[in-house]
Amino acid sequence: KIILIAPHVFSDAPHQDSLIFFRDFYQHLFETINYIHKNKLDDVNWLVKPHPSSQFYGEDNIVSNLVKKFNLDYVKILPSDINPKNLIDLCDGVVTSVGTISLEFAIEGKFSINAGICVYSNFGVTIDCRDQKKYYKS
């Protein structure tokens, strides 16, 4: 399996138009990678793609530096400018906080796990988690 982790721009307001159960978008990424590490989820190839707008907010290396700290050979960092359509074709699913990439995966019939509730939640096209227990179980 190949799963994409798609973090948000960290400077964005995580509780403005949505409800996430992490303190912020950085904690979401950190805790997700930490969970993968602690539970040795090495039977999955994890791809982490920084948000395409991250460079506009001066966040160029935050994602790569975080992922590199864990030193996991089954978690790879992708360039932020890679075409999302190529990733959808390549990956089996996506994990994000409340990113619209979930909708892009859903349109192609692929699963997406959201670490929160947003405007497109509760329509049955995404796995919308309301707490960390459900998130990690998904």
Secondary structure by P-SEA (a helix, b strand, c coil): cbbbbbbcccccccccccccccccaaaaaaaaaaaaaaacccccbbbbbccccccccccccaaaaaaaaacccccccccccccaaaaaaccccccccccaaaaaaaaacbbbbbcccccccccccccccccaaaaaac
